[in-house]
Amino acid sequence: MQIHERPTAASVLKQLRRWLSDYNRHHPHRALGMRSPRAFRGAQLM
């Protein structure tokens, strides 16, 4: 069993920009044809 401490608000805010960047640049989304939002947007601009 692993026990993890709850993150503090300060630690979450510190990591939020990195998490959002990862989500938008690398995380595939089913609704976007399994592309990241960034890849989907790039395809729309071409």
N, C-alpha and C positions, 0 to 999 in steps of 0.2 A: 504494500500500500504506500502510495506517495501522498504526502501532505504538502500542499502549496499555500503559501501565505497569500492573502488577498493583496492585489496591487493597491498602492496608494494613488490618490488622484494626481499627485505630482508626477509619479512615475508613469502613469498612463499618458498624461499630457506630454511628457518628454518623448514618448515613443509613438505618439499618434501620427505625426508627419511621416515617419518611416512606414508604419502600418498602412496608411492610406496610399502612399507611393507604391508599395508592394502590391496592394490590392488593385490599383489602377493600371500598373505597368505589366504585371506578371500573372495575375490570377485570372484563369479563363472563366468566362461566364456562358452558361448554356444559352441564354437569350441572345447572346451576341455571336452565335455560331462557334462557341468554344474559343473565342478570342478574348484577349484582355480589352478593357475599354480603350486603351491607348491604340492598340492594333486596329480595333474596329473603327475608331475615329480616323486613323490614318488612311484606311481603305475608303472611307467616305469622302475624303478630300481629294483623292486621285481622280 
